[in-house]
Amino acid sequence: MTEAKTSLKRTLIGKVVSDKRAKTVTVLIERRVKHELYGKIVGKSSKYHAHDEKGEFKLGDLIEITESRPISKTKNWVATRLVQKAGLL
């Protein structure tokens, strides 16, 4: 019984809005949800601080982040992979 283990960690895809901090990127996650009362589709956004050990992700990149253990007071996500490089739109 050697089955592939599915990860229980959440993954999100978002845009890097800041890369000024050392080993940290700020990622903006945008999602579209239905308003509870009125039923209209509205855009919601959240910012997450993600750990970027090598400093490889730059402003405007579309990246994937994965949930992890708390790394600092505000950081409990890790930048895992580059989805799309900035400026290729």
N, C-alpha and C positions, 0 to 999 in steps of 0.2 A: 504494500500500500504506500507507494511513493507518489502522492498527489501534489500538484503545485499549490502552494499556500497563497490564498488571496489576502491582500493587505487590508487591514481594518482602518488604515489611516486615510483621512480625507485628502483629496488633491483638488486644487483649483487652478484655473488659468487666468492670468491677468497681465496688465501692462505695468512696466516699471516706471514710476513717476519720480523717484529720487534714488540716486546712487551716491550721495555725498558722504554717508557714514561709512566707517571702516568695517568691512566684512558684512555689510547689511544693505539690503535694497528694500525700498518701500514699493509695494505692489497694490495697484488699484484693481479690485474685482468688481465688475459691473454685472448686474443681473436684472432680468425683467420679471416682475411679479404682478399678479392681479390684485387690485385694491380690495381689501376685505369688504367694505361697505358698498362701494360704487361699481366695482367690477371692471374698472378701466385698468389697462396695462400700464404700469409705471416703472420707471427705471430706478433701481436702488444700487448704491455702491458702498463698498467697504474698503478700508486700507489696512494692509497687513505688513508687518516688518518680517522679512525673511532673511535667513542666514545665507550669505554668499561668501564662502571661505576663500576662493581664489579671486574674487572681484571681477568675474568674467561677464556679468550682465550689466548692460548700460541703459541709459535713459531711453525710453521708447520701445525697448524690447518686449515681446510677448513671451512670458515664461510660465512654467508650471511650478507650483509650490506644493509641498507635502507637509502635513501636520507632523510635529515631532515633540520631544520633551522640551520643557522650558529652557531656553538658552540664556535669556536675560529677562528683565522685568517686562519688556514688551514683545520679545521675540520667542515665538514657539512654532515657527514655520521654517522650512528649509527650501531654498530654491533648488529644484532638481534638474530641470532641462530647459533648453531654449526651444520655443515653439516657432517663433518668427523673429528675425533680426529687424531692428529699427530701420526705417527708411525704405523698406521694400514693398510699401503699399501702393 
